[in-house]
């Protein structure tokens, strides 16, 4: 979480340091055999320096890092906010170049990606929990 916040809130040097640490976390999780990369968003939503828009920007950036450096391991959005889950899934599907999930209907959120069902070896790439 500190590295992602540093990437978002820091000066140029802080952003670079945060980025390098996040890339290292993604590489480390891939090397450790993670089934998916847990992207924890909720802590950023309540952080006054980050807020909702910042949390979304951080989530999108981590998706890009996971796509670029995660050796094919999927990202999994960890949030209690259904709107964050929906927006995040749409962005993730766009990044992957696949069709977007079906739109919400009847108050049901889109189905989570298959990686969400298996939490055996997850460690959050933001805060290592």
C-alpha positions, -999 to +999 in steps of 0.1 A: +000+000+000+028+024+008+045+019-025+012+025-044+005+056-024+041+068-030+036+063-067+003+083-066+012+111-042+050+114-044+072+137-063+091+125-093+116+105-073+089+091-050+068+080-080+098+062-095+107+045-062+070+035-057+068+021-093+101+001-089+089-014-056+054-023-071+072-040-101+093-059-077+063-071-058+046-082-090+078-101-101+081-116-066+045-129-066+049-144-100+081-161-090+065-175-059+038-191-079+008-169-071-025-180-087-035-143-090-025-108-079-048-094-052-053-057-058-066-042-025-085-010-031-106-002+000-078+013+021-072+039-006-109+049-006-108+061+030-074+078+026-079+116+024-048+120+002-060+095-023-098+092-023-120+075-048-105+089-080-070+082-068-079+047-057-092+040-093-060+055-108-039+033-085-060+002-094-057+009-131-019+013-128-015-019-109-035-037-135-011-024-161+019-036-140+004-070-135-003-073-172+032-062-181+052-080-154+030-107-140+038-135-164+002-141-173-011-142-137-045-124-135-053-095-112-081-099-087-099-069-074-102-068-036-129-043-026-161-042-006-175-015-029-196-030-057-191+000-080-153-003-077-156-040-085-177-032-116-155-004-129-124-024-121-137-055-140-146-034-170-111-017-171-094-051-166-113-067-195-104-036-216-068-040-207-068-077-216-084-068-250-114-091-244-151-084-244-163-064-215-184-083-189-221-081-192-237-048-180-253-048-146-289-058-146-313-063-116-287-050-092-262-079-097-226-072-103-208-089-131-193-123-122-158-121-108-130-135-129-122-172-123-091-163-102-114-149-075-126-184-066-092-197-055-076-178-026-050-205-017-018-186-024-028-149-025-007-122-012-017-086-019+008-070-043+002-037-026+005-045+011+017-081+012-012-092+034 
